[in-house]
Every structure is written in structure tokens, then in C-alpha cells.
Amino acid sequence: MSELRPAEIILCDTTFVSLQERAGQRPETIAHWPHEALDRVDHAILALSVFSLAEIRAGRIYAGWGETRSERQEARLRAFLLVPLDEAILDQYARLHAWNLKGHSIQHNDLWIAASAISRTLPLVSRMSRAPWIFGGGPGVMVRW
């Protein structure tokens, strides 16, 4: 008899959420992703930073989406566990931003999303290349499939 374990919570970045949404219409979008990564995401509770939510909404406004399409997307986004802004995220963002000022070029919203994951010790799934990356196991540790 197998032991039931609680579901893992994974924070999703904006690009990953957009690609996952697109895959609902065009499965080939993620068909090349490693099965281990897809399986891990499929069995997790997916979380979303308020900064990703804001980026997604801004993209919709910029693209001129209509009310019906926007409402459908908002309904899908409600399935995510929302990670609100708090002091722990602010403190972690300040550390990441200071590091970024030393010659790195990470976008501010990406720093906020990373700060959200680090402050909650959540793995972060990001689609930075052709396959998804899941960052986890502690600050600075990255697992790639």
C-alpha cells in the first residue's frame, strides 16, 4: 500500500502560465517538454504571484482582449493559489534587487516572482528555454529536466 503525500505547491512564472494556457488549444506547444516535468506540474498545486497576475492582466489590456476572452482567462487563473505581497517577499526582493544592481540584468517583475518563491520556499517553474525549468531545493539551487 502506497503512502499518500501532500501535493507539492509550485509557483508558476508568467511565461509558463501563458504557455500552459496556450497548450489547451495547441498541445504541440508543450509536447516536447520532458514527461518528468509535466508529471510534476500535473500533480502539484499551482500557485501564482500577484506580480504574474498583474503581468498577465497587463498583457491582456495591451493586446486589446475583449470582455468574454478576458473573463475566460480570469476563470482559469482563479484555479491557482494566489501568493499575496507581504513583508517576507519585500525583504527577499530587496536582497535580490541589491544583487541585481551589481551588474545583473534580471527584469524587476522576475525578481518579484523569484522573491515570492524564495520567501515561501516554493519551487518556481519557468519556461526560460525550450523546456520548463523548476527552481527549488533552496535558494540558488536549480533543477532542469
Secondary structure as a PSIPRED ss2 file (coil, helix, strand):
# PSIPRED VFORMAT (PSIPRED V4.0)

   1 M C   1.000  0.000  0.000
   2 S C   1.000  0.000  0.000
   3 E C   1.000  0.000  0.000
   4 L C   1.000  0.000  0.000
   5 R C   1.000  0.000  0.000
   6 P C   1.000  0.000  0.000
   7 A C   1.000  0.000  0.000
   8 E C   1.000  0.000  0.000
   9 I E   0.000  0.000  1.000
  10 I E   0.000  0.000  1.000
  11 L E   0.000  0.000  1.000
  12 C E   0.000  0.000  1.000
  13 D C   1.000  0.000  0.000
  14 T H   0.000  1.000  0.000
  15 T H   0.000  1.000  0.000
  16 F H   0.000  1.000  0.000
  17 V H   0.000  1.000  0.000
  18 S H   0.000  1.000  0.000
  19 L H   0.000  1.000  0.000
  20 Q H   0.000  1.000  0.000
  21 E H   0.000  1.000  0.000
  22 R H   0.000  1.000  0.000
  23 A H   0.000  1.000  0.000
  24 G H   0.000  1.000  0.000
  25 Q H   0.000  1.000  0.000
  26 R C   1.000  0.000  0.000
  27 P H   0.000  1.000  0.000
  28 E H   0.000  1.000  0.000
  29 T H   0.000  1.000  0.000
  30 I C   1.000  0.000  0.000
  31 A C   1.000  0.000  0.000
  32 H C   1.000  0.000  0.000
  33 W C   1.000  0.000  0.000
  34 P C   1.000  0.000  0.000
  35 H H   0.000  1.000  0.000
  36 E H   0.000  1.000  0.000
  37 A H   0.000  1.000  0.000
  38 L H   0.000  1.000  0.000
  39 D H   0.000  1.000  0.000
  40 R H   0.000  1.000  0.000
  41 V H   0.000  1.000  0.000
  42 D H   0.000  1.000  0.000
  43 H C   1.000  0.000  0.000
  44 A C   1.000  0.000  0.000
  45 I E   0.000  0.000  1.000
  46 L E   0.000  0.000  1.000
  47 A E   0.000  0.000  1.000
  48 L E   0.000  0.000  1.000
  49 S E   0.000  0.000  1.000
  50 V H   0.000  1.000  0.000
  51 F H   0.000  1.000  0.000
  52 S H   0.000  1.000  0.000
  53 L H   0.000  1.000  0.000
  54 A H   0.000  1.000  0.000
  55 E H   0.000  1.000  0.000
  56 I H   0.000  1.000  0.000
  57 R H   0.000  1.000  0.000
  58 A H   0.000  1.000  0.000
  59 G H   0.000  1.000  0.000
  60 R H   0.000  1.000  0.000
  61 I H   0.000  1.000  0.000
  62 Y H   0.000  1.000  0.000
  63 A H   0.000  1.000  0.000
  64 G C   1.000  0.000  0.000
  65 W C   1.000  0.000  0.000
  66 G C   1.000  0.000  0.000
  67 E H   0.000  1.000  0.000
  68 T H   0.000  1.000  0.000
  69 R H   0.000  1.000  0.000
  70 S H   0.000  1.000  0.000
  71 E H   0.000  1.000  0.000
  72 R H   0.000  1.000  0.000
  73 Q H   0.000  1.000  0.000
  74 E H   0.000  1.000  0.000
  75 A H   0.000  1.000  0.000
  76 R H   0.000  1.000  0.000
  77 L H   0.000  1.000  0.000
  78 R C   1.000  0.000  0.000
  79 A C   1.000  0.000  0.000
  80 F C   1.000  0.000  0.000
  81 L E   0.000  0.000  1.000
  82 L E   0.000  0.000  1.000
  83 V E   0.000  0.000  1.000
  84 P C   1.000  0.000  0.000
  85 L C   1.000  0.000  0.000
  86 D C   1.000  0.000  0.000
  87 E H   0.000  1.000  0.000
  88 A H   0.000  1.000  0.000
  89 I H   0.000  1.000  0.000
  90 L H   0.000  1.000  0.000
  91 D H   0.000  1.000  0.000
  92 Q H   0.000  1.000  0.000
  93 Y H   0.000  1.000  0.000
  94 A H   0.000  1.000  0.000
  95 R H   0.000  1.000  0.000
  96 L H   0.000  1.000  0.000
  97 H H   0.000  1.000  0.000
  98 A H   0.000  1.000  0.000
  99 W H   0.000  1.000  0.000
 100 N H   0.000  1.000  0.000
 101 L C   1.000  0.000  0.000
 102 K C   1.000  0.000  0.000
 103 G C   1.000  0.000  0.000
 104 H C   1.000  0.000  0.000
 105 S C   1.000  0.000  0.000
 106 I C   1.000  0.000  0.000
 107 Q C   1.000  0.000  0.000
 108 H H   0.000  1.000  0.000
 109 N H   0.000  1.000  0.000
 110 D H   0.000  1.000  0.000
 111 L H   0.000  1.000  0.000
 112 W H   0.000  1.000  0.000
 113 I H   0.000  1.000  0.000
 114 A H   0.000  1.000  0.000
 115 A H   0.000  1.000  0.000
 116 S H   0.000  1.000  0.000
 117 A H   0.000  1.000  0.000
 118 I H   0.000  1.000  0.000
 119 S H   0.000  1.000  0.000
 120 R H   0.000  1.000  0.000
 121 T C   1.000  0.000  0.000
 122 L C   1.000  0.000  0.000
 123 P C   1.000  0.000  0.000
 124 L E   0.000  0.000  1.000
 125 V E   0.000  0.000  1.000
 126 S E   0.000  0.000  1.000
 127 R C   1.000  0.000  0.000
 128 M C   1.000  0.000  0.000
 129 S C   1.000  0.000  0.000
 130 R C   1.000  0.000  0.000
 131 A C   1.000  0.000  0.000
 132 P C   1.000  0.000  0.000
 133 W E   0.000  0.000  1.000
 134 I E   0.000  0.000  1.000
 135 F E   0.000  0.000  1.000
 136 G C   1.000  0.000  0.000
 137 G C   1.000  0.000  0.000
 138 G C   1.000  0.000  0.000
 139 P C   1.000  0.000  0.000
 140 G C   1.000  0.000  0.000
 141 V C   1.000  0.000  0.000
 142 M E   0.000  0.000  1.000
 143 V E   0.000  0.000  1.000
 144 R E   0.000  0.000  1.000
 145 W C   1.000  0.000  0.000
